[in-house]
Amino acid sequence: MSCIRRIVFTTSLSVLPSTLAAQRCLGNASFADRLGHVGADASFSPDGRSVTGAIAFGFPRGPFASVGFGSTHNDDLEDDARLFTATAGVGIPLGPTARTHICPFISAVVVNDVELRFAERLSSQSFGFGASVGRTLTVDATLEVVPSVAVALVTQQVTIHSTPGGTVSITDSHHLVSFGAGLVVAKVITARPFATLTFAEGETNSSYGVHVSFGFMRATARPRAYEGAGSPITVWVNTRARVYYCPASPSYGATPDGDFMTEREAIASGATPASGKRC
């Protein structure tokens, strides 16, 4: 049973949606600038490793979803298995600046063809329910640091197929907590190291890994601003009224129709400052 538990832990490394959804709440670049993201995760534990590639689509204020494929390896068995991942969630900005995001999510991982000893094979289905929160810290005009933490309750059903014989099913529940800090370059490229703790029946296991992703499909066509026209400060543009608000304004991120961009981009697009003064 201890071997099975280590297999369960190894195959559950992909439940948390790191590659699976690109949002600030997950320490990644936001969907506000690119509607699509493609990336990969590599997770390592004392008993094995898991590698996943995925593609995700979503909106900065609303739903996002993704699918991915990969493989997992358990050192006890010296065997690789295929895995399939899927995630859906909702991005919710907090506060007037919308720099903090929280995302409730559901996630599923299916693992097939783990070869055990004595002509047995293992498959598993994991379902995670949780939430993640992250905050954007701006370093300069092109670099952001996005620390995040995610928690999830995971229910996993493991089925062992034996020949001859039959099948045996084992249901296991455990909690996951993941910490990470993403480096977002030009709002498009993300590199994020992370660590994950798993708590199950009084035992604590740890893993670590790295996530990389690249955004595509620009959300809004933004014209290039002339050099010196405005600052690199991020403002909120009311796209209907064609005015923009500085970070200290109560309307920052709060109007029904709007988008985040730098002040230079806002001026180049034809927007004017709501207060009559630039940021």
C-alpha positions as CSV (number, residue, x, y, z in Angstrom):
1,M,0.0,0.0,0.0
2,S,2.9,2.4,0.6
3,C,4.0,2.0,-3.0
4,I,0.5,2.7,-4.2
5,R,0.4,5.8,-2.1
6,R,3.6,7.1,-3.6
7,I,2.2,6.4,-7.1
8,V,-1.0,8.3,-6.1
9,F,1.1,11.3,-5.0
10,T,3.3,11.3,-8.1
11,T,0.3,11.2,-10.4
12,S,-1.5,14.0,-8.5
13,L,1.3,16.6,-9.1
14,S,-0.6,17.8,-12.2
15,V,-3.9,18.6,-10.4
16,L,-3.0,22.2,-9.6
17,P,-3.6,24.4,-12.6
18,S,-0.2,26.1,-13.2
19,T,0.2,25.6,-16.9
20,L,-3.5,24.9,-17.2
21,A,-4.7,28.4,-16.8
22,A,-2.9,31.7,-17.3
23,Q,-4.1,34.2,-14.7
24,R,-2.5,36.6,-12.2
25,C,-4.0,34.5,-9.5
26,L,-1.8,31.6,-10.6
27,G,1.4,33.7,-10.8
28,N,1.2,33.9,-14.6
29,A,0.6,36.6,-17.3
30,S,-3.0,37.7,-17.4
31,F,-5.4,37.0,-20.2
32,A,-5.9,40.8,-20.3
33,D,-3.2,41.1,-22.9
34,R,-3.2,37.7,-24.6
35,L,-6.4,35.6,-24.9
36,G,-4.4,32.4,-25.4
37,H,-1.4,30.8,-23.6
38,V,0.6,27.7,-24.3
39,G,3.1,26.3,-21.9
40,A,4.6,23.5,-20.0
41,D,5.2,22.3,-16.4
42,A,7.8,20.0,-15.0
43,S,7.2,18.8,-11.4
44,F,9.7,16.6,-9.4
45,S,9.2,14.7,-6.1
46,P,11.5,12.3,-4.2
47,D,9.5,9.4,-5.8
48,G,9.0,10.5,-9.4
49,R,8.3,13.3,-11.8
50,S,5.5,14.7,-14.0
51,V,5.7,16.7,-17.2
52,T,2.7,18.4,-18.8
53,G,2.1,20.7,-21.8
54,A,-1.2,22.6,-22.2
55,I,-3.0,25.3,-24.0
56,A,-5.4,27.7,-22.3
57,F,-7.9,30.4,-23.3
58,G,-9.8,32.9,-21.1
59,F,-10.7,36.4,-20.2
60,P,-9.2,38.7,-17.5
61,R,-12.5,39.1,-15.7
62,G,-14.4,35.8,-16.2
63,P,-14.0,32.2,-17.2
64,F,-10.9,30.4,-18.4
65,A,-10.3,26.8,-19.4
66,S,-7.5,24.6,-20.6
67,V,-6.5,21.1,-21.7
68,G,-3.1,19.4,-21.5
69,F,-1.3,16.1,-22.1
70,G,1.9,14.8,-20.6
71,S,3.5,11.9,-18.8
72,T,4.3,10.8,-15.2
73,H,7.1,8.6,-13.9
74,N,7.3,6.7,-10.7
75,D,10.8,5.6,-9.6
76,D,9.6,2.6,-7.7
77,L,8.2,1.1,-10.9
78,E,10.6,2.6,-13.4
79,D,7.6,3.1,-15.7
80,D,6.1,6.1,-17.6
81,A,2.4,6.7,-17.9
82,R,0.3,9.0,-20.0
83,L,-1.8,11.7,-18.4
84,F,-4.6,14.0,-19.5
85,T,-5.4,17.3,-17.7
86,A,-8.3,19.7,-17.8
87,T,-9.1,22.8,-15.8
88,A,-11.9,25.4,-15.7
89,G,-12.2,28.5,-13.4
90,V,-13.2,32.1,-13.0
91,G,-10.8,35.1,-12.6
92,I,-12.1,37.7,-10.0
93,P,-10.1,40.9,-9.6
94,L,-10.0,42.4,-6.0
95,G,-9.8,46.0,-5.0
96,P,-9.9,49.2,-7.2
97,T,-6.5,48.6,-8.8
98,A,-7.3,45.0,-9.8
99,R,-3.7,44.0,-9.1
100,T,-4.9,41.2,-6.8
101,H,-6.8,38.3,-8.4
102,I,-8.6,35.3,-6.9
103,C,-9.6,32.3,-9.0
104,P,-11.8,29.4,-7.8
105,F,-11.2,26.4,-10.1
106,I,-12.0,22.8,-10.7
107,S,-9.4,20.4,-12.2
108,A,-9.2,16.9,-13.5
109,V,-6.3,14.5,-14.2
110,V,-6.6,11.1,-15.8
111,V,-3.6,8.7,-15.7
112,N,-3.5,5.5,-17.7
113,D,-1.2,2.5,-18.3
114,V,0.9,2.4,-15.1
115,E,2.5,-1.0,-15.2
116,L,2.7,-2.7,-11.8
117,R,4.4,-5.9,-10.8
118,F,2.7,-9.3,-11.2
119,A,0.9,-8.4,-14.5
120,E,-1.1,-5.6,-12.9
121,R,-1.8,-2.2,-14.4
122,L,-3.0,1.0,-12.7
123,S,-5.2,3.9,-13.8
124,S,-6.4,6.8,-11.8
125,Q,-8.8,9.8,-12.0
126,S,-8.2,12.8,-9.8
127,F,-10.6,15.8,-9.3
128,G,-9.4,18.9,-7.5
129,F,-11.5,21.8,-6.1
130,G,-9.8,24.9,-4.9
131,A,-8.8,28.5,-5.2
132,S,-5.7,30.5,-5.9
133,V,-4.8,34.1,-5.2
134,G,-2.0,36.2,-6.7
135,R,-0.8,39.8,-6.8
136,T,1.1,41.7,-9.4
137,L,4.2,43.7,-8.3
138,T,5.5,45.9,-11.1
139,V,9.3,46.1,-11.3
140,D,9.5,48.3,-14.4
141,A,7.6,48.8,-17.7
142,T,8.4,45.3,-19.0
143,L,8.9,43.1,-15.9
144,E,6.4,42.0,-13.3
145,V,6.7,39.7,-10.3
146,V,3.5,37.8,-9.5
147,P,3.6,35.8,-6.2
148,S,0.7,33.4,-5.7
149,V,-0.6,30.6,-3.5
150,A,-3.1,27.9,-4.3
151,V,-5.0,25.4,-2.2
152,A,-7.0,22.4,-3.4
153,L,-8.9,19.4,-2.1
154,V,-8.2,16.4,-4.3
155,T,-10.2,13.2,-4.5
156,Q,-8.5,10.4,-6.4
157,Q,-9.8,7.0,-7.4
158,V,-7.1,4.4,-8.3
159,T,-8.1,1.2,-10.1
160,I,-5.8,-1.8,-10.2
161,H,-6.4,-4.2,-13.1
162,S,-5.0,-7.7,-12.7
163,T,-4.8,-10.7,-15.0
164,P,-6.2,-13.1,-14.1
165,G,-8.4,-11.8,-11.4
166,G,-10.4,-8.6,-11.6
167,T,-10.1,-5.0,-10.5
168,V,-9.6,-3.3,-7.2
169,S,-10.5,0.4,-6.6
170,I,-9.0,2.6,-3.9
171,T,-10.4,6.1,-3.2
172,D,-8.1,8.6,-1.5
173,S,-8.5,12.3,-0.6
174,H,-5.8,14.8,0.3
175,H,-5.0,18.5,0.3
176,L,-2.5,20.4,-1.8
177,V,-0.9,23.7,-1.2
178,S,1.3,25.4,-3.8
179,F,3.5,28.5,-3.6
180,G,5.1,30.2,-6.5
181,A,6.4,33.5,-7.9
182,G,6.1,34.2,-11.6
183,L,8.4,36.5,-13.6
184,V,6.3,38.0,-16.4
185,V,8.2,39.7,-19.2
186,A,6.4,42.1,-21.5
187,K,3.1,40.7,-20.3
188,V,3.7,37.7,-22.7
189,I,6.4,35.4,-21.3
190,T,6.2,33.7,-17.9
191,A,8.8,31.7,-16.0
192,R,7.6,30.6,-12.5
193,P,9.3,28.3,-10.0
194,F,6.9,26.7,-7.5
195,A,6.8,24.3,-4.6
196,T,3.9,22.0,-3.6
197,L,3.0,20.4,-0.3
198,T,0.6,17.4,-0.1
199,F,-1.1,16.4,3.1
200,A,-2.7,12.9,3.4
201,E,-3.5,10.8,6.4
202,G,-0.9,12.6,8.6
203,E,1.9,12.5,6.0
204,T,3.3,15.5,4.3
205,N,5.1,15.2,0.9
206,S,6.8,17.9,-1.1
207,S,7.6,18.5,-4.7
208,Y,9.0,21.4,-6.7
209,G,9.0,22.4,-10.3
210,V,9.0,25.2,-12.9
211,H,6.4,26.6,-15.3
212,V,7.0,28.4,-18.5
213,S,4.4,29.8,-20.9
214,F,4.0,32.1,-23.9
215,G,0.9,34.3,-24.7
216,F,-0.6,34.6,-28.1
217,M,-3.8,36.2,-29.7
218,R,-3.6,39.8,-28.6
219,A,-6.7,40.8,-26.7
220,T,-6.8,44.4,-27.9
221,A,-4.9,46.0,-30.8
222,R,-2.9,48.7,-29.2
223,P,-1.2,51.3,-31.3
224,R,2.4,52.3,-30.5
225,A,2.7,55.6,-28.6
226,Y,5.2,58.2,-29.6
227,E,8.3,58.4,-27.5
228,G,7.7,60.6,-24.4
229,A,3.9,60.8,-24.8
230,G,2.8,59.8,-21.4
231,S,4.4,57.5,-18.8
232,P,4.7,53.7,-18.5
233,I,2.3,53.7,-15.6
234,T,-0.6,51.3,-16.0
235,V,-3.9,53.1,-16.3
236,W,-7.5,52.1,-16.7
237,V,-9.1,53.2,-20.0
238,N,-12.9,53.6,-20.2
239,T,-13.2,52.3,-23.7
240,R,-16.7,53.7,-24.2
241,A,-16.0,57.2,-22.9
242,R,-12.4,57.2,-24.3
243,V,-10.9,58.6,-21.0
244,Y,-8.4,57.0,-18.7
245,Y,-8.0,56.9,-14.9
246,C,-4.7,56.9,-12.9
247,P,-4.2,54.2,-10.2
248,A,-5.3,56.5,-7.4
249,S,-8.7,57.2,-8.9
250,P,-11.8,55.5,-7.5
251,S,-12.8,54.6,-11.0
252,Y,-9.5,52.7,-11.7
253,G,-10.6,49.3,-12.9
254,A,-14.2,49.9,-11.9
255,T,-16.0,51.1,-15.1
256,P,-18.2,48.5,-16.9
257,D,-16.2,48.9,-20.2
258,G,-12.5,49.2,-20.0
259,D,-9.0,47.8,-20.3
260,F,-5.6,48.1,-18.7
261,M,-2.8,49.6,-20.7
262,T,0.1,52.0,-20.1
263,E,-0.5,55.7,-20.2
264,R,1.5,56.0,-23.4
265,E,-0.7,53.4,-25.1
266,A,-3.8,55.1,-23.7
267,I,-2.8,58.5,-25.2
268,A,-1.8,56.9,-28.5
269,S,-5.2,55.3,-28.7
270,G,-6.9,58.7,-28.4
271,A,-7.9,58.5,-24.7
272,T,-7.6,61.6,-22.5
273,P,-7.1,61.7,-18.7
274,A,-10.3,61.9,-16.8
275,S,-8.9,64.4,-14.3
276,G,-7.4,66.6,-17.0
277,K,-3.9,65.8,-15.7
278,R,-1.6,63.0,-16.8
279,C,-0.4,60.4,-14.3
